[in-house]
Amino acid sequence: MKEEPVRQRLLAEATRLFAERGFESTSVQEIVLAAGVTKGAMYHYFDSKDDLLHEIYARVLRMQMERLTQIADGTGTVKQRLHRAAADVVETTAANLDDSKIFFRSIHLLAPETQKTVRAERRRYHERFRALVAEGQRAGVFSDRVPAELVVDYFFGSVHHLGTWFHADGPLTGAQVGRHFADLLLASLGAAPETPSGAAPEAIPGA
């Protein structure tokens, strides 16, 4: 589609400017100048600056929801599927860290209706993830001492905290952190992490 690069440019420049200056300090005029388009072109794709910020995060969440659905409905035991899902959300968050950091730093600045929409979108993701935990608890694979909802809230609290310490050039990759987080989640549910056949558990550098 010929016009699609314009939309992508607007999102890319908005992401860069929000990261550098903050959402509140960035004007629509600065975004369109950086993207090399007119305000009319921007408003063809986005209703407002709020809409831009929403889409920066929503595109990541849509991708994560698609991947979670494939994993949850895929093959393997519930323990394997939950491990894959937990590792995946950490890895994809780390790969799109600027988008997530900008959003969580600025969500309180969005209009109330937009905030409501975003929270509903996130809730759908969390509910699908929680269904995996609940499935394992019903089957007796996971301990049910802690409610599934609390387990999921605790896990995602750690995921949302990634932006405060994770660096792409750090000692661990996003995939490695994802596997460690998934192992910790399974351990908290009373399930031993599964190591692929013939593979040794991965050590944390410097540990």
ZASEBA-109033 format. One line per field, with one value per residue: residue in one letter; x, y, z of N, C-alpha, C, CB in turn; residue number from 1. Coordinates in Angstrom, 1 decimal. Each point is the difference from the previous one (the first is absolute). Glycine has a CB too. Example, Ala and Ser with C-alpha at 12.3 -4.5 7.8 and 13.67 -1.06 7.14 Angstrom:
ZASEBA-109033
torpa <- c(a,s) $
n.xx <- c(13.2,1.5) $
n.yy <- c(-5.7,2.3) $
n.zz <- c(7.8,-1.9) $
ca.xx <- c(-0.9,0.9) $
ca.yy <- c(1.2,1.1) $
ca.zz <- c(0.0,0.0) $
c.xx <- c(0.9,-0.8) $
c.yy <- c(1.2,1.1) $
c.zz <- c(0.0,0.8) $
cb.xx <- c(-1.9,1.2) $
cb.yy <- c(-1.2,-0.6) $
cb.zz <- c(1.2,-2.2) $
mardren <- c(1,2) $
end
This chain:
ZASEBA-109033
torpa <- c(m,k,e,e,p,v,r,q,r,l,l,a,e,a,t,r,l,f,a,e,r,g,f,e,s,t,s,v,q,e,i,v,l,a,a,g,v,t,k,g,a,m,y,h,y,f,d,s,k,d,d,l,l,h,e,i,y,a,r,v,l,r,m,q,m,e,r,l,t,q,i,a,d,g,t,g,t,v,k,q,r,l,h,r,a,a,a,d,v,v,e,t,t,a,a,n,l,d,d,s,k,i,f,f,r,s,i,h,l,l,a,p,e,t,q,k,t,v,r,a,e,r,r,r,y,h,e,r,f,r,a,l,v,a,e,g,q,r,a,g,v,f,s,d,r,v,p,a,e,l,v,v,d,y,f,f,g,s,v,h,h,l,g,t,w,f,h,a,d,g,p,l,t,g,a,q,v,g,r,h,f,a,d,l,l,l,a,s,l,g,a,a,p,e,t,p,s,g,a,a,p,e,a,i,p,g,a) $
n.xx <- c(0.9,1.7,-0.5,2.1,2.2,-2.1,-0.2,3.1,0.6,-1.9,1.4,2.9,-0.7,-1.6,2.5,1.9,-1.8,-0.7,3.1,0.6,-2.2,-1.4,-2.4,0.5,2.1,-1.8,-1.5,-1.7,2.6,1.9,-1.7,0.2,3.1,0.7,-1.8,1.5,-3.4,-1.2,-0.6,-1.1,1.9,-1.0,-3.0,0.5,0.6,-1.5,-3.2,2.9,3.0,-2.1,0.7,3.1,-0.4,-1.8,2.2,2.4,-1.7,-1.5,2.7,0.6,-3.0,-0.1,2.5,-1.1,-2.7,1.6,1.6,-2.5,-1.4,2.5,0.2,-3.0,-0.2,3.1,-0.1,0.2,-1.2,-2.0,3.3,0.2,-2.1,1.5,2.8,-1.1,-1.3,2.6,1.8,-2.1,0.0,3.3,0.3,-2.0,1.1,2.9,-1.1,-1.3,2.6,-1.3,-2.9,0.4,1.2,-2.4,-2.1,1.0,0.5,-3.3,-2.2,-0.2,-0.4,-2.8,-2.2,-0.8,-0.1,3.0,-0.3,-2.3,1.8,2.3,-1.8,-1.2,2.9,0.9,-2.6,0.7,2.8,-1.1,-2.1,2.3,1.8,-2.4,-0.4,2.9,-0.7,-2.6,1.4,1.8,-2.3,-1.7,2.6,0.5,2.1,-0.3,0.2,-3.3,2.4,-1.0,-3.4,1.2,-0.1,2.8,1.5,-0.6,0.9,2.9,0.5,-0.6,1.8,2.3,-1.1,0.1,3.2,1.0,0.2,2.0,2.2,-0.4,3.0,-1.1,2.7,-1.3,1.9,-2.8,-0.3,-2.5,0.8,1.2,-2.5,-1.8,1.4,-0.2,-3.1,-0.5,1.6,-1.9,-2.7,0.8,0.9,-2.9,-1.3,2.0,1.8,3.2,0.3,-1.0,3.5,-1.2,0.3,3.0,-0.5,2.1,-2.7,0.8,2.5,-1.7,2.8,1.2,-1.1) $
n.yy <- c(-1.2,2.1,0.4,-2.3,2.3,1.9,-2.1,-0.3,3.1,0.2,-2.2,1.3,2.7,-1.0,-1.7,2.5,1.8,-2.0,-0.4,3.1,1.0,-2.4,-1.2,3.0,0.7,-1.0,2.8,-2.1,1.7,-2.4,-2.1,1.6,0.7,-3.1,-0.8,2.4,0.9,2.7,-0.1,-1.5,-2.5,-0.1,-0.1,-2.6,-1.6,1.5,0.9,1.2,0.0,-2.3,-1.4,-0.1,-1.4,-2.2,-0.9,-0.3,-2.3,-1.1,-1.2,-1.7,-1.2,-1.2,-1.7,-1.2,-1.0,-1.8,-1.4,-0.8,-1.5,-1.8,-0.9,-0.8,-2.0,-1.7,-2.7,-0.1,-1.6,2.3,-0.1,0.9,2.4,1.4,-0.1,1.5,2.2,0.8,0.3,2.0,2.2,0.2,0.2,2.3,1.8,-0.1,1.0,2.8,1.4,2.4,-1.3,-0.2,2.8,1.5,-1.5,0.5,3.3,0.4,-1.9,2.9,1.3,-1.9,2.1,-1.3,-1.3,-0.8,-1.4,-1.8,-1.2,-0.9,-1.7,-1.7,-0.8,-1.1,-1.8,-1.7,-0.7,-0.9,-2.0,-1.6,-0.3,-1.2,-2.5,-1.1,0.1,-1.6,-2.5,-0.6,0.1,-2.3,-1.9,0.3,2.1,2.0,-0.7,0.5,1.4,2.3,0.3,-1.3,3.0,-0.4,-1.3,2.5,2.2,-1.3,0.0,3.0,1.1,-1.1,1.3,2.9,-0.4,-0.3,3.1,-0.4,-1.8,-0.3,1.2,-1.5,-0.2,-2.1,-2.1,-0.5,0.0,1.4,-3.1,0.3,1.4,-2.4,-2.2,1.6,0.4,-3.2,-0.8,1.9,-1.3,-2.8,0.9,1.2,-2.9,-1.7,0.1,-1.2,2.7,-2.4,0.0,0.0,-3.1,1.0,2.6,0.0,1.4,2.2,0.2,2.7,0.6,-0.6,-3.0) $
n.zz <- c(0.0,-2.2,3.1,1.2,-0.1,1.5,2.3,0.4,0.4,2.4,1.6,-0.3,1.2,2.6,1.0,0.0,1.8,2.3,0.4,0.2,1.9,1.9,-1.8,0.8,-2.3,-2.8,-1.2,-1.5,-0.8,0.8,-1.8,-2.6,0.2,0.2,-2.5,-2.0,1.0,-0.4,3.1,-2.5,0.7,3.0,-0.8,-2.1,2.8,2.4,0.6,0.8,0.0,0.8,-2.7,0.6,2.7,-1.2,-2.1,2.1,1.2,-2.6,-1.4,2.7,0.2,-2.9,0.6,2.7,-1.4,-2.2,2.2,1.9,-2.4,-0.6,3.0,0.4,-2.6,0.5,0.5,3.0,2.3,0.4,0.1,-3.0,0.3,2.4,-1.4,-2.5,1.7,1.6,-2.5,-1.4,2.2,0.2,-3.1,-0.4,2.4,-1.3,-2.9,1.3,2.3,-1.7,0.4,3.1,0.5,-1.3,1.8,2.8,-0.5,-0.7,1.8,1.4,-3.1,-0.8,-0.1,2.9,-2.8,0.1,2.9,-1.1,-2.3,1.9,1.9,-2.4,-1.0,2.8,0.4,-2.6,1.2,2.8,-1.3,-1.5,2.6,1.7,-2.1,0.8,3.0,-0.4,-1.5,2.4,2.1,-1.5,0.0,3.5,-1.9,2.6,3.1,-0.4,2.3,-2.0,-0.8,-2.8,1.2,1.5,-2.5,-1.7,2.1,0.1,-3.1,-0.5,2.5,-1.9,-2.7,1.2,0.9,-3.3,0.4,2.6,-1.8,-3.2,-0.9,-2.8,1.7,2.6,0.2,-1.7,-3.3,1.0,0.2,3.0,1.1,-1.2,1.6,2.7,-0.2,-0.4,2.7,1.7,-1.0,0.9,2.9,0.6,-0.7,2.4,-3.1,0.7,-2.1,-1.9,0.2,-3.3,0.7,1.4,2.2,2.5,1.2,-2.3,2.3,0.5,-2.1,3.1,1.2) $
ca.xx <- c(-0.9,0.9,0.0,0.4,1.3,-0.3,-0.5,1.1,0.9,-0.6,0.2,1.4,0.4,-0.7,0.7,1.3,-0.1,-0.5,1.1,1.0,-0.6,-1.1,-1.2,-0.6,0.9,0.1,-1.2,-0.3,0.8,1.3,-0.1,-0.2,1.3,1.0,-0.4,-0.1,-1.3,-0.8,-0.9,-1.2,0.3,0.0,-1.4,-0.6,0.3,-0.2,-0.9,0.7,1.3,-0.4,-0.2,1.4,0.6,-0.8,0.4,1.4,0.0,-0.9,0.6,0.8,-0.9,-0.7,1.0,0.1,-1.2,0.0,1.0,-0.5,-1.1,0.6,0.6,-1.0,-0.8,0.9,0.3,0.8,-0.7,-0.3,1.2,0.8,-0.6,0.1,1.4,0.2,-0.8,0.7,1.2,-0.3,-0.5,1.2,0.8,-0.6,0.1,1.4,0.3,-0.7,0.1,-0.4,-1.4,-0.6,0.4,-0.7,-1.4,-0.2,0.3,-0.9,-1.4,-0.8,-0.2,-1.0,-1.4,-0.6,-0.6,1.2,0.6,-1.0,0.1,1.3,-0.1,-0.8,0.9,1.0,-0.7,-0.3,1.3,0.2,-1.0,0.4,1.2,-0.4,-0.8,1.0,0.3,-1.2,-0.1,0.9,-0.5,-1.1,0.5,0.9,1.4,0.5,-0.6,-1.0,0.1,-0.1,-0.9,0.6,0.1,1.1,1.2,0.1,0.3,1.4,0.9,0.0,0.7,1.5,0.2,-0.2,1.2,1.2,0.5,0.8,1.4,0.5,0.7,0.3,1.5,0.4,0.5,-1.0,-0.9,-1.4,-0.4,0.5,-0.8,-1.3,0.0,0.2,-1.3,-1.0,0.4,-0.4,-1.5,-0.4,0.4,-0.9,-1.2,0.3,0.3,1.4,0.2,0.4,1.2,0.0,0.8,1.4,0.4,0.2,-0.6,0.8,0.5,0.0,1.3,0.4,-0.6) $
ca.yy <- c(1.2,1.2,1.0,-0.6,0.5,1.2,-0.4,-0.5,1.1,0.8,-0.8,-0.1,1.4,0.2,-0.9,0.6,1.3,-0.2,-0.6,1.0,1.2,-0.3,0.1,1.3,1.1,-0.2,0.5,-0.6,0.6,-0.6,-1.4,0.1,0.5,-1.0,-1.0,0.6,-0.1,1.1,-0.3,-0.7,-1.4,-0.7,-0.2,-1.0,-1.2,0.0,1.1,1.0,-0.5,-1.1,-1.1,-0.5,-0.7,-1.2,-0.9,-0.4,-1.2,-1.0,-0.9,-1.0,-0.8,-0.9,-1.0,-0.9,-0.8,-1.0,-1.0,-0.7,-0.9,-1.2,-0.8,-0.6,-0.9,-0.9,-1.4,-0.1,0.0,1.3,0.5,0.4,1.2,1.1,0.4,0.7,1.3,0.9,0.4,0.8,1.4,0.7,0.3,1.0,1.3,0.4,0.3,1.3,0.6,1.4,0.2,-0.3,1.0,1.2,-0.2,-0.1,1.3,1.1,-0.4,0.9,1.3,-0.3,0.3,-1.1,-1.0,-0.8,-0.8,-1.1,-0.9,-0.7,-1.0,-1.2,-0.8,-0.7,-1.0,-1.1,-0.7,-0.6,-1.1,-1.2,-0.5,-0.5,-1.2,-1.1,-0.3,-0.6,-1.3,-0.8,-0.2,-1.0,-1.3,-0.5,0.2,1.1,0.2,0.9,0.7,1.4,0.2,0.2,1.4,0.6,-0.5,0.8,1.3,0.0,-0.2,1.1,1.1,-0.2,0.2,1.5,0.7,-0.3,1.2,0.7,-0.6,-0.8,0.7,-0.9,-0.3,-0.6,-1.4,-0.9,0.4,0.0,-1.4,-0.6,0.5,-0.6,-1.3,0.1,0.4,-1.1,-1.0,0.5,-0.1,-1.4,-0.4,0.6,-0.8,-1.4,-0.9,0.1,0.3,-1.1,0.3,-0.8,-1.2,0.1,1.4,0.3,1.3,1.2,0.7,1.4,0.5,0.7,-0.6) $
ca.zz <- c(0.0,-0.2,1.1,1.3,0.5,0.7,1.3,0.7,0.3,1.1,1.2,0.3,0.5,1.2,1.0,0.3,0.7,1.4,0.8,0.3,0.6,0.7,-0.7,0.3,-0.5,-1.4,-0.7,-1.2,-1.0,0.0,-0.6,-1.5,-0.6,0.0,-1.0,-1.3,-0.5,0.5,1.0,-0.7,-0.3,1.3,0.5,-0.8,0.6,1.4,0.4,1.0,0.6,0.9,-0.8,-0.3,1.2,0.2,-1.0,0.3,0.9,-0.5,-1.0,0.7,0.7,-1.0,-0.4,1.1,0.2,-1.1,0.4,1.1,-0.4,-0.6,1.0,0.9,-0.7,-0.7,0.5,1.2,1.3,0.5,0.6,-1.1,-0.7,0.9,0.0,-1.3,0.0,0.9,-0.6,-1.2,0.3,0.4,-1.2,-0.9,0.7,0.0,-1.3,-0.3,1.3,0.0,-0.1,1.3,1.0,-0.3,0.3,1.5,0.6,-0.4,0.0,0.8,-0.7,-1.0,0.3,0.8,-0.9,-0.6,1.0,0.2,-1.2,0.1,1.1,-0.5,-0.9,0.9,0.8,-0.9,-0.1,1.3,0.2,-0.8,0.7,1.3,-0.3,0.0,1.4,0.6,-0.6,0.7,1.4,0.0,-0.3,1.0,-0.4,0.8,1.3,0.0,1.3,-0.4,-1.1,-1.3,-0.3,0.8,-0.6,-1.2,0.4,0.5,-1.1,-0.9,0.6,-0.3,-1.4,-0.3,0.7,-0.9,-0.6,0.9,0.2,-1.1,-1.1,-1.1,0.0,1.3,0.0,-0.4,-1.1,0.3,0.0,1.2,1.1,-0.1,0.5,1.5,0.6,-0.2,1.0,1.3,0.0,0.3,1.4,0.9,-0.1,0.4,-1.1,-0.3,-1.4,-0.9,-0.8,-1.2,0.1,-0.4,0.2,1.4,0.4,-0.3,1.1,-0.1,0.0,1.2,1.2) $
c.xx <- c(0.9,0.1,0.5,1.3,-0.3,-0.4,1.2,1.0,-0.5,0.2,1.4,0.5,-0.7,0.7,1.3,-0.2,-0.6,1.0,1.0,-0.5,-1.1,-1.3,-0.6,0.8,0.1,-1.3,-0.2,0.8,1.4,0.0,-0.1,1.2,1.0,-0.4,0.0,-1.3,-0.8,-0.9,-1.2,0.3,0.0,-1.5,-0.8,0.1,-0.3,-0.9,0.7,1.3,-0.3,-0.1,1.4,0.6,-0.7,0.5,1.4,0.0,-0.9,0.5,0.8,-0.9,-0.7,0.9,0.1,-1.2,-0.1,0.9,-0.5,-1.1,0.6,0.6,-1.0,-0.8,0.8,0.2,0.8,-0.8,-0.3,1.2,0.9,-0.5,0.1,1.5,0.3,-0.6,0.7,1.3,-0.2,-0.3,1.2,0.9,-0.5,-0.1,1.4,0.3,-0.7,0.0,-0.4,-1.5,-0.7,0.3,-0.8,-1.5,-0.2,0.3,-1.0,-1.4,-0.9,-0.4,-1.1,-1.4,-0.7,-0.6,1.1,0.6,-0.9,0.2,1.3,-0.1,-0.8,0.8,1.0,-0.7,-0.3,1.3,0.2,-0.9,0.4,1.2,-0.5,-0.8,1.0,0.4,-1.1,-0.2,1.0,-0.3,-1.1,0.5,0.9,1.5,0.6,-0.7,-1.1,-0.1,-0.2,-1.0,0.7,0.1,1.1,1.4,0.3,0.4,1.4,1.0,0.1,0.6,1.5,0.3,-0.1,1.2,1.3,0.6,0.9,1.4,0.5,0.7,0.3,1.4,0.4,0.4,-1.0,-0.8,-1.4,-0.5,0.4,-0.8,-1.4,0.0,0.2,-1.3,-1.0,0.4,-0.5,-1.5,-0.4,0.4,-1.0,-1.3,0.2,0.3,1.5,0.1,0.5,1.2,-0.1,1.0,1.4,0.5,0.2,-0.7,0.9,0.4,0.0,1.4,0.3,-0.5,0.9) $
c.yy <- c(1.2,0.9,-0.5,0.5,1.4,-0.3,-0.5,1.1,0.8,-0.7,-0.1,1.3,0.3,-0.8,0.6,1.3,-0.2,-0.6,1.1,1.2,-0.2,0.4,1.5,1.1,0.0,0.5,-0.7,0.6,-0.6,-1.4,0.1,0.5,-1.1,-1.1,0.5,-0.1,1.3,-0.4,-0.8,-1.5,-0.7,-0.3,-0.9,-1.4,0.0,1.2,1.0,-0.6,-1.1,-1.3,-0.6,-0.8,-1.4,-1.1,-0.5,-1.3,-1.1,-0.9,-1.1,-1.0,-0.9,-1.1,-1.1,-0.9,-1.1,-1.1,-0.8,-1.0,-1.2,-1.0,-0.8,-1.1,-1.1,-1.3,0.2,0.0,1.4,0.7,0.5,1.3,1.2,0.5,0.8,1.4,1.0,0.5,0.9,1.4,0.8,0.3,1.0,1.4,0.6,0.5,1.4,0.9,1.5,0.3,-0.2,1.1,1.4,-0.1,0.0,1.3,1.0,-0.4,0.9,1.3,-0.2,0.5,-1.2,-1.2,-0.9,-0.9,-1.3,-1.1,-0.8,-1.0,-1.2,-0.9,-0.8,-1.1,-1.2,-0.9,-0.8,-1.2,-1.3,-0.7,-0.7,-1.3,-1.2,-0.4,-0.8,-1.5,-1.0,-0.3,-1.0,-1.4,-0.6,0.1,1.1,0.1,1.1,0.8,1.5,0.2,0.3,1.5,0.7,-0.4,0.8,1.4,0.2,-0.1,1.2,1.3,-0.1,0.3,1.5,0.8,-0.2,1.3,0.8,-0.6,-0.7,0.9,-1.0,-0.4,-0.5,-1.4,-1.1,0.5,0.0,-1.4,-0.7,0.4,-0.6,-1.4,-0.1,0.4,-1.1,-1.1,0.4,-0.1,-1.5,-0.5,0.6,-0.8,-1.5,-0.9,0.2,0.4,-1.2,0.4,-0.9,-1.2,0.3,1.4,0.2,1.3,1.1,0.8,1.5,0.5,0.7,-0.6,-1.0) $
c.zz <- c(0.0,1.2,1.3,0.5,0.8,1.4,0.9,0.4,1.1,1.3,0.4,0.6,1.3,1.1,0.4,0.8,1.4,0.9,0.4,0.9,1.0,-0.8,0.1,-0.7,-1.5,-0.7,-1.3,-1.2,-0.1,-0.6,-1.5,-0.7,-0.1,-1.0,-1.4,-0.7,0.5,1.1,-0.5,-0.2,1.3,0.4,-0.9,0.6,1.5,0.4,0.9,0.4,0.9,-0.9,-0.5,1.1,0.2,-1.0,0.2,0.9,-0.6,-1.0,0.6,0.7,-1.0,-0.5,1.1,0.2,-1.1,0.4,1.2,-0.4,-0.7,1.0,0.8,-0.7,-0.7,0.7,1.3,1.3,0.4,0.6,-1.1,-0.7,0.9,0.0,-1.3,0.0,0.9,-0.6,-1.2,0.3,0.5,-1.2,-0.9,0.7,-0.1,-1.4,-0.4,1.3,0.0,-0.1,1.4,1.0,-0.2,0.5,1.5,0.7,-0.3,0.0,0.8,-0.7,-1.1,0.4,0.7,-0.9,-0.7,1.0,0.2,-1.1,0.2,1.1,-0.3,-0.9,0.8,0.8,-0.8,-0.1,1.4,0.3,-0.7,0.6,1.3,-0.2,0.0,1.4,0.6,-0.5,0.7,1.5,0.1,-0.2,1.1,-0.3,0.7,1.3,-0.1,1.3,-0.2,-1.1,-1.3,-0.3,0.7,-0.6,-1.2,0.3,0.4,-1.1,-0.9,0.6,-0.2,-1.4,-0.3,0.6,-0.9,-0.5,1.0,0.1,-1.2,-1.1,-1.1,-0.1,1.3,-0.1,-0.4,-1.1,0.5,0.1,1.3,1.2,0.0,0.6,1.6,0.7,-0.1,1.1,1.4,0.2,0.3,1.4,1.0,0.1,0.5,-1.1,-0.4,-1.5,-0.8,-0.8,-1.2,0.1,-0.4,0.3,1.5,0.3,-0.3,1.2,-0.2,0.1,1.3,1.2,0.6) $
cb.xx <- c(-1.9,-0.6,-1.9,-1.2,1.2,-0.7,-2.3,-0.3,0.6,-1.7,-1.9,0.3,0.4,-2.2,-1.1,0.9,-0.3,-2.2,-0.3,1.0,0.7,1.3,-0.5,-0.8,1.2,1.6,0.4,-2.3,-1.3,0.6,-1.1,-2.4,-0.5,0.5,-1.4,2.3,0.0,0.0,0.7,-0.6,1.5,2.2,0.1,0.5,1.7,2.3,-1.9,-2.3,1.0,-1.3,-2.2,0.3,0.5,-2.0,-1.5,0.8,0.3,-1.8,0.1,1.9,-0.3,-1.2,1.2,1.5,-1.2,-0.4,1.9,0.5,-1.5,0.5,2.0,-0.1,-1.7,1.1,-0.1,1.8,1.2,-2.4,-0.1,0.7,-1.6,-1.9,0.6,0.1,-2.1,-1.0,1.0,-0.8,-2.3,-0.1,0.7,-1.3,-1.9,0.6,0.2,-1.5,1.8,2.2,0.1,0.1,2.3,1.5,-0.3,0.5,2.4,1.8,0.7,1.1,2.4,1.4,-0.1,-0.5,-1.9,0.4,1.0,-1.6,-1.2,1.2,0.2,-2.1,-0.3,1.4,-1.0,-1.7,1.0,0.8,-1.8,-0.9,1.5,-0.2,-1.7,0.9,1.4,-1.1,-0.6,1.7,0.7,-1.5,-0.2,-1.8,-0.5,0.5,2.2,-1.3,1.5,2.4,-1.7,-0.9,-2.5,-1.4,-0.4,-1.6,-2.4,-0.8,-0.6,-1.9,-1.8,0.2,-1.0,-2.5,-1.1,-1.0,-2.0,-2.0,-0.5,-1.8,0.9,-1.8,0.4,-1.6,1.5,-0.1,1.6,-0.3,0.1,2.3,1.2,-0.4,1.0,2.4,0.5,-0.3,2.0,2.0,-0.2,0.3,2.4,1.0,-0.8,-1.4,-2.4,0.6,0.6,-2.4,1.4,-0.6,-2.0,-0.3,-1.1,2.2,-1.3,-1.2,1.5,-2.3,0.0,0.2,-2.3) $
cb.yy <- c(-1.2,-0.2,1.0,-2.0,-1.1,1.2,-0.6,-2.2,0.1,0.9,-1.4,-1.6,0.7,0.5,-2.0,-1.0,1.1,-0.4,-2.2,-0.6,1.2,0.5,-2.5,-0.9,0.0,-1.9,2.2,-0.4,2.1,1.4,-0.8,0.3,2.3,0.5,-1.1,-0.7,-2.6,1.0,2.0,2.2,0.7,1.1,2.2,1.4,-0.4,-1.1,-1.6,0.8,2.3,1.5,1.0,2.0,2.2,1.3,1.1,2.4,1.5,1.7,2.0,1.7,1.7,2.0,1.7,1.6,2.1,1.7,1.4,2.0,2.0,1.5,1.6,2.2,1.8,2.0,-1.0,1.2,-2.1,-0.7,-1.6,-2.4,-1.5,-0.8,-2.0,-2.2,-1.2,-1.2,-2.2,-2.0,-0.8,-1.2,-2.3,-1.8,-0.7,-1.6,-2.5,-1.3,-1.7,0.4,-0.9,-2.4,-1.1,0.4,-1.3,-2.5,-0.6,0.7,-2.4,-1.0,0.7,-1.9,1.6,1.7,1.5,1.9,2.1,1.6,1.6,2.1,1.9,1.4,1.8,2.0,1.8,1.3,1.7,2.2,1.8,1.1,1.8,2.3,1.3,0.9,2.1,2.3,1.1,0.9,2.4,1.8,0.6,-1.5,-0.9,1.2,-0.7,-1.4,-1.8,0.5,0.8,-2.2,0.0,0.1,-2.3,-1.5,0.4,-1.0,-2.4,-1.0,0.0,-1.7,-2.2,-0.3,-0.4,-2.1,0.1,0.6,-0.2,-1.7,1.8,1.0,1.7,1.5,0.8,-0.9,-0.9,2.2,0.0,-0.1,2.2,1.4,-0.7,0.6,2.4,0.6,-0.6,1.6,1.9,-0.4,0.0,2.2,1.5,0.4,0.1,-1.7,2.4,-0.8,0.6,2.0,-1.4,-1.7,0.8,-1.2,-1.1,0.1,-1.9,0.2,0.3,2.0,0.3) $
cb.zz <- c(1.2,-2.4,-1.1,-0.7,-1.9,-2.1,-1.0,-1.3,-2.3,-1.6,-0.6,-1.8,-2.4,-1.2,-1.0,-2.2,-2.2,-1.0,-1.1,-2.2,-2.0,2.1,0.4,2.2,2.1,0.3,1.0,0.9,0.3,2.1,2.1,0.4,0.9,2.4,1.8,-0.2,-0.1,-2.3,1.3,-1.1,-1.9,0.7,0.9,-2.0,-1.7,0.3,-0.1,0.8,-0.1,1.5,-0.8,-1.5,1.0,0.8,-1.6,-0.2,2.0,0.5,-1.6,0.4,1.8,-0.8,-1.4,1.1,1.0,-1.7,-0.9,1.5,-0.3,-2.0,0.1,1.3,-0.3,-0.9,-2.3,-1.2,0.6,0.4,1.9,-0.4,-1.1,1.4,1.4,-1.2,-0.4,1.9,0.7,-1.1,0.5,2.3,0.1,-1.1,1.5,1.8,-0.6,-1.7,0.6,-1.2,-2.4,-0.5,0.1,-2.1,-2.1,-0.1,-0.3,-1.4,-0.3,2.0,0.5,-0.8,-2.0,1.7,-0.4,-1.6,1.1,1.1,-1.5,-0.8,1.6,0.1,-1.8,0.1,1.3,-1.3,-1.7,0.8,0.3,-2.1,-1.0,0.9,-1.3,-2.1,0.2,0.2,-2.2,-1.5,0.5,-0.8,-2.5,0.7,-2.3,-2.1,1.2,-1.6,0.9,0.8,1.7,-0.8,-0.3,2.0,0.8,-1.2,0.7,2.2,0.1,-1.1,1.8,1.8,-0.6,0.0,2.3,-0.7,-1.3,1.3,2.3,0.4,1.6,-1.2,-1.7,1.0,1.7,2.3,-1.7,-1.1,-2.6,-1.0,0.0,-2.0,-2.2,-0.4,-0.7,-2.5,-1.4,-0.1,-1.6,-2.5,-0.8,-0.4,-1.9,1.9,-0.8,1.8,0.7,-0.1,2.0,-1.3,-0.5,-1.7,-2.1,0.0,1.8,-2.2,0.5,1.1,-2.5,-1.3,-0.9) $
mardren <- c(1,2,3,4,5,6,7,8,9,10,11,12,13,14,15,16,17,18,19,20,21,22,23,24,25,26,27,28,29,30,31,32,33,34,35,36,37,38,39,40,41,42,43,44,45,46,47,48,49,50,51,52,53,54,55,56,57,58,59,60,61,62,63,64,65,66,67,68,69,70,71,72,73,74,75,76,77,78,79,80,81,82,83,84,85,86,87,88,89,90,91,92,93,94,95,96,97,98,99,100,101,102,103,104,105,106,107,108,109,110,111,112,113,114,115,116,117,118,119,120,121,122,123,124,125,126,127,128,129,130,131,132,133,134,135,136,137,138,139,140,141,142,143,144,145,146,147,148,149,150,151,152,153,154,155,156,157,158,159,160,161,162,163,164,165,166,167,168,169,170,171,172,173,174,175,176,177,178,179,180,181,182,183,184,185,186,187,188,189,190,191,192,193,194,195,196,197,198,199,200,201,202,203,204,205,206,207) $
end
